[in-house]
Structure formats: C-alpha cells, structure tokens
Amino acid sequence: MKIILHTAEHCPRCKVLKEKLGALNIRHEENTDTEVMVSMGIKTVPVLEISGKLMEFSEAVKWLGGAPDEHTY
C-alpha cells in the first residue's frame, strides 16, 4: 500500500494529518509539488492518497481513526 500526503507549508490541517500519520507509525511520502497536485485535480490540501484513492481532510481523519483536536487549527 502506497500512502502519499499531498501537503503545503504552513497548512494547519496538513500538520494534523502529518502528526496522526506519525503517531500511528504509518510510513508515507509527502508531495508539496503544486504542479503535480493540479495535474491530479487536487484543488485544496491536505489530500491523503492511499493506493491511488484520494481522500480530503475529513475522510482522511476518519480513515486514520478519529477526530482531530479542534484546538490544533
């Protein structure tokens, strides 16, 4: 299973997903190349890509097993 976090610098929600992935010891790559994201149809970040399936923030949080701390963003 290949996991890619499409992310941007200074993005609070991106930070939440990075922290959740780290806390769960889930190996992943990070993509910050906006040209690649645009070519994939990604218009906002974060997007978590799992084996080709794209998940926006709320779906990714559910997949990772829980609601984010509301005070982190």
Phi, psi and omega in degrees: 000125179258129181239127179233130173260114175274120194217170176220151177295145178065030180254111183299320180291327176298318179299319178301311181294321177301315181295319179295316178300317179295316181298329180267004181053043178266117179290135181204162172257160174239138176241124177243008182280105184296328179296319178295315181298316179298319180295337179269356181088010179281123182251337177223155177243157003276155171229129177259124180252122180237111181049043177091346178272129181263132178234128174283177190310304186297320178293321179295320178298317178298316180300324180280354170097038173152163180285144177286158174293120184299340184274001181272355179210000000 
